[in-house]
Amino acid sequence: MAGNPLLNSMTKNVTQGDSRFGRFGAQPQQTSQQAQYGQQAQYGQPYGEADYGVAAPTYSEPIPAGERLTMNDVLVKTGINLGLVAVGAAVAWNAPVLLLLGMVGGLVLGLVNSFKKKVSPILVMTYALMEGLLLGGLSAVVDMRYPGVAVQAVLATLVVAGVTLALFANGKIRTTPKLNKIFMIGALSYLGYGLVSMLTAGIFGSSLNSFSIGGIPLGLVVGLFAVALATYSLLLDFTTTSEAVEAGLPERESWRLAFGLTASLVWLYVEILRVLMYLASIFSND
């Protein structure tokens, strides 16, 4: 299994006896299962890079079964987050101006939750609510111009996420170190493209998305590329969740995993919405 940064961060905190896990890091005694976990070098190898030589974790006592992370924990927390996204979206649908609050709040809380050492359920849920405001307001604005596109984007997101999960669950698709590196390069390139596009729009009054390739808007091509990136991000989250459950991490980490899944689903929806906007524009000759 390919390593990934989120699981690396969680397991690193475990192996170093992070205070939030309480029982870790005291005695050099291991059960056979714990020893096996400590020997899995891939959890210390982000994107397939060389092993950092993380030592096998030591424990004062095993985590009680009831305190270990389970798949159900992640599903419940993710369901709570998506419910909050839906609530925020419903509110902003009738007050699109709230998308500005959602945009700023989502960005700030997204960064805070990404780098916060100890996961905060309140901050994760607040992030989900802010993202709901963003999506609801954005969808309302788009739907005014292209009626029905927002509903199509929701359905398309559910289909893509469902198919990705089904293929992952059946072992048909998996992340690999090589694909992870390609994903990182692609994500950074996409970020760079977005910054340059905003710069050209501010200076010349026209973004890069307005250019065409063979009559096809560049924005549509980039949008399809972004959908692929968001889908792979979701696949990474599925992989991280599966590995975290197998590693027996503390139940509290379910909130961190739910945050990652929520962020990827939001990203996927936004990119699908953008692609459908371009398609609607083409077919309506706008």
C-alpha positions as CSV (number, residue, x, y, z in Angstrom):
1,M,0.0,0.0,0.0
2,A,1.2,3.4,-0.8
3,G,2.0,5.8,2.0
4,N,0.2,9.1,2.3
5,P,0.9,12.3,4.3
6,L,-2.2,12.2,6.5
7,L,-1.6,8.7,7.8
8,N,2.1,9.5,8.2
9,S,1.2,12.4,10.4
10,M,-1.1,10.4,12.6
11,T,1.2,7.5,13.0
12,K,4.2,9.7,13.7
13,N,2.3,11.2,16.6
14,V,1.5,7.7,17.9
15,T,5.1,6.5,17.6
16,Q,6.4,9.7,19.4
17,G,4.0,9.2,22.3
18,D,1.9,12.3,21.6
19,S,0.2,13.4,24.7
20,R,-3.2,13.3,23.0
21,F,-3.0,9.5,22.8
22,G,-2.2,9.3,26.6
23,R,-1.1,5.6,26.7
24,F,1.6,5.6,24.1
25,G,5.4,5.9,24.4
26,A,6.2,4.5,27.8
27,Q,7.4,0.9,27.9
28,P,9.4,-1.1,25.3
29,Q,6.8,-3.9,25.2
30,Q,4.8,-4.8,22.2
31,T,2.2,-7.3,21.2
32,S,2.8,-9.2,18.0
33,Q,0.2,-7.1,16.3
34,Q,1.9,-3.9,17.4
35,A,5.3,-5.1,16.4
36,Q,4.0,-5.9,12.9
37,Y,2.5,-2.4,12.7
38,G,5.9,-0.9,13.6
39,Q,7.6,-2.8,10.9
40,Q,5.4,-1.4,8.1
41,A,7.8,1.1,6.6
42,Q,5.3,2.5,4.1
43,Y,3.6,4.5,6.9
44,G,6.8,6.5,7.2
45,Q,7.3,6.9,3.4
46,P,5.2,9.7,1.9
47,Y,4.5,9.1,-1.8
48,G,6.9,6.2,-2.0
49,E,10.1,8.0,-0.9
50,A,12.9,6.5,1.1
51,D,12.2,5.1,4.5
52,Y,12.8,7.7,7.3
53,G,13.7,4.9,9.7
54,V,10.8,5.3,12.1
55,A,11.4,3.0,15.0
56,A,8.7,0.5,16.1
57,P,6.2,2.2,18.5
58,T,6.3,1.3,22.1
59,Y,3.2,1.2,24.4
60,S,2.6,1.2,28.1
61,E,-0.6,-0.9,27.3
62,P,-2.6,-1.7,24.2
63,I,-5.5,0.6,23.1
64,P,-8.7,-0.9,24.4
65,A,-10.8,-2.2,21.5
66,G,-13.6,0.3,22.2
67,E,-11.1,3.2,21.7
68,R,-9.6,2.0,18.4
69,L,-10.6,3.6,15.2
70,T,-13.3,1.7,13.2
71,M,-14.7,2.2,9.7
72,N,-18.1,2.9,11.3
73,D,-16.5,5.8,13.3
74,V,-15.3,7.4,10.1
75,L,-18.7,6.9,8.3
76,V,-20.6,8.5,11.2
77,K,-18.3,11.5,11.4
78,T,-18.3,12.0,7.7
79,G,-22.1,11.7,7.7
80,I,-22.3,14.4,10.3
81,N,-20.0,16.7,8.3
82,L,-22.0,16.1,5.1
83,G,-25.2,16.9,7.0
84,L,-23.7,20.2,8.1
85,V,-22.6,20.9,4.5
86,A,-26.2,20.3,3.4
87,V,-27.6,22.6,6.2
88,G,-25.2,25.4,5.2
89,A,-26.0,24.9,1.5
90,A,-29.7,25.2,2.2
91,V,-29.2,28.4,4.1
92,A,-27.0,30.0,1.5
93,W,-29.2,28.9,-1.3
94,N,-31.7,31.5,-0.1
95,A,-29.0,34.0,0.8
96,P,-26.2,33.7,-1.8
97,V,-24.2,36.5,-0.3
98,L,-23.2,34.1,2.5
99,L,-20.9,32.4,0.0
100,L,-18.3,35.1,0.8
101,L,-18.4,34.1,4.5
102,G,-18.2,30.4,3.5
103,M,-15.3,31.1,1.2
104,V,-13.2,32.9,3.8
105,G,-14.3,30.7,6.7
106,G,-13.7,27.5,4.7
107,L,-10.2,28.6,3.6
108,V,-9.1,29.6,7.1
109,L,-10.6,26.6,8.9
110,G,-9.3,24.3,6.1
111,L,-5.8,25.4,6.8
112,V,-6.2,25.3,10.6
113,N,-7.6,21.7,10.5
114,S,-4.9,20.6,8.0
115,F,-2.0,21.7,10.2
116,K,-3.5,21.4,13.7
117,K,-1.6,18.7,15.6
118,K,-4.6,17.7,17.8
119,V,-7.8,17.3,15.8
120,S,-10.7,19.4,17.0
121,P,-14.2,18.0,16.3
122,I,-15.7,21.5,16.7
123,L,-13.4,23.1,14.1
124,V,-14.0,20.2,11.7
125,M,-17.8,20.6,12.0
126,T,-17.5,24.4,11.6
127,Y,-15.4,23.9,8.5
128,A,-18.2,21.6,7.1
129,L,-20.8,24.3,7.8
130,M,-18.7,27.0,6.1
131,E,-18.2,24.8,3.1
132,G,-21.9,24.4,2.9
133,L,-22.4,28.1,2.8
134,L,-19.9,28.4,0.0
135,L,-21.5,25.6,-2.0
136,G,-25.0,26.8,-1.4
137,G,-24.3,30.4,-2.4
138,L,-22.2,29.3,-5.4
139,S,-24.8,26.9,-6.6
140,A,-27.6,29.5,-6.3
141,V,-25.6,32.0,-8.4
142,V,-24.8,29.3,-11.1
143,D,-28.4,28.1,-11.1
144,M,-29.7,31.6,-11.8
145,R,-27.6,31.6,-15.0
146,Y,-27.9,28.0,-16.0
147,P,-31.0,26.4,-14.3
148,G,-30.7,22.8,-13.3
149,V,-26.9,22.7,-13.5
150,A,-26.5,22.6,-9.7
151,V,-28.7,19.6,-9.3
152,Q,-26.8,17.9,-12.1
153,A,-23.5,18.6,-10.3
154,V,-24.9,17.1,-7.1
155,L,-25.9,13.9,-8.9
156,A,-22.7,13.7,-10.8
157,T,-20.7,14.1,-7.6
158,L,-22.6,11.3,-6.0
159,V,-22.1,9.0,-9.0
160,V,-18.3,9.7,-9.2
161,A,-17.8,9.3,-5.5
162,G,-20.0,6.1,-5.4
163,V,-18.2,4.5,-8.4
164,T,-14.8,5.4,-6.9
165,L,-15.7,3.9,-3.5
166,A,-17.1,0.7,-5.2
167,L,-14.0,0.2,-7.3
168,F,-11.8,0.8,-4.3
169,A,-13.8,-1.6,-2.1
170,N,-13.5,-4.3,-4.7
171,G,-9.8,-3.8,-5.2
172,K,-10.1,-2.6,-8.8
173,I,-8.3,0.7,-8.2
174,R,-5.5,1.6,-5.8
175,T,-3.1,4.4,-5.2
176,T,0.5,3.9,-6.0
177,P,3.7,5.9,-5.1
178,K,4.1,6.9,-8.8
179,L,0.5,8.1,-9.1
180,N,0.8,9.9,-5.8
181,K,3.8,11.9,-7.2
182,I,1.9,12.6,-10.4
183,F,-1.1,13.8,-8.3
184,M,1.1,16.2,-6.3
185,I,2.7,17.6,-9.4
186,G,-0.7,18.0,-11.0
187,A,-2.2,19.6,-7.9
188,L,0.6,22.1,-7.7
189,S,0.4,22.8,-11.4
190,Y,-3.4,23.4,-11.1
191,L,-2.8,25.8,-8.2
192,G,-0.2,27.7,-10.2
193,Y,-2.6,27.9,-13.2
194,G,-5.3,29.3,-11.0
195,L,-3.0,32.0,-9.6
196,V,-1.7,33.0,-13.0
197,S,-5.3,33.0,-14.4
198,M,-6.4,35.4,-11.6
199,L,-3.4,37.6,-12.3
200,T,-4.1,37.9,-16.0
201,A,-7.8,38.6,-15.2
202,G,-6.8,41.4,-12.9
203,I,-4.3,42.9,-15.3
204,F,-5.8,42.3,-18.7
205,G,-9.4,41.7,-17.8
206,S,-9.4,38.2,-19.2
207,S,-8.4,35.0,-17.5
208,L,-6.7,32.0,-19.1
209,N,-10.0,30.2,-19.1
210,S,-11.2,32.4,-21.9
211,F,-8.7,31.0,-24.3
212,S,-9.6,28.1,-26.6
213,I,-7.9,25.0,-27.9
214,G,-9.3,23.8,-31.1
215,G,-12.6,25.6,-30.3
216,I,-12.7,24.1,-26.8
217,P,-12.5,26.5,-23.9
218,L,-9.2,26.1,-22.0
219,G,-11.3,26.3,-18.8
220,L,-13.2,23.2,-19.8
221,V,-10.0,21.2,-20.4
222,V,-8.5,22.4,-17.1
223,G,-11.8,21.7,-15.4
224,L,-11.9,18.1,-16.5
225,F,-8.3,17.7,-15.3
226,A,-9.3,19.1,-12.0
227,V,-12.1,16.6,-11.7
228,A,-9.6,13.9,-12.2
229,L,-7.4,15.4,-9.5
230,A,-10.3,15.7,-7.0
231,T,-11.3,12.1,-7.7
232,Y,-7.8,10.8,-7.0
233,S,-7.8,12.9,-3.8
234,L,-10.9,11.0,-2.8
235,L,-9.2,7.7,-3.6
236,L,-6.3,8.8,-1.4
237,D,-8.8,9.5,1.4
238,F,-10.3,6.0,1.1
239,T,-6.8,4.5,1.2
240,T,-5.8,6.6,4.2
241,T,-9.0,5.6,6.0
242,S,-8.5,1.9,5.3
243,E,-4.9,1.9,6.4
244,A,-5.7,3.9,9.6
245,V,-8.3,1.4,10.6
246,E,-5.9,-1.5,10.0
247,A,-3.3,0.3,12.0
248,G,-5.6,0.6,15.0
249,L,-5.3,4.3,15.5
250,P,-7.2,6.1,18.2
251,E,-10.9,6.7,17.6
252,R,-10.5,10.5,17.8
253,E,-8.6,10.4,14.5
254,S,-12.0,9.6,12.8
255,W,-12.6,13.4,12.8
256,R,-9.4,14.1,10.9
257,L,-10.3,11.4,8.3
258,A,-13.8,12.8,8.0
259,F,-12.4,16.2,7.4
260,G,-10.3,14.9,4.5
261,L,-13.2,13.1,3.0
262,T,-15.4,16.2,3.3
263,A,-12.8,18.4,1.7
264,S,-12.3,16.1,-1.2
265,L,-16.0,15.8,-1.9
266,V,-16.4,19.6,-1.8
267,W,-13.6,20.0,-4.2
268,L,-15.0,17.3,-6.5
269,Y,-18.4,19.1,-6.5
270,V,-17.0,22.5,-7.3
271,E,-15.0,21.1,-10.2
272,I,-17.9,19.2,-11.6
273,L,-20.1,22.3,-11.3
274,R,-17.5,24.3,-13.2
275,V,-17.3,21.7,-16.0
276,L,-21.1,21.6,-16.3
277,M,-21.1,25.4,-16.4
278,Y,-18.8,25.4,-19.4
279,L,-20.8,22.7,-21.2
280,A,-24.1,24.7,-20.6
281,S,-22.4,27.8,-21.9
282,I,-21.3,26.0,-25.1
283,F,-24.7,24.5,-25.8
284,S,-26.5,27.7,-25.1
285,N,-24.1,29.7,-27.2
286,D,-23.3,32.2,-24.4
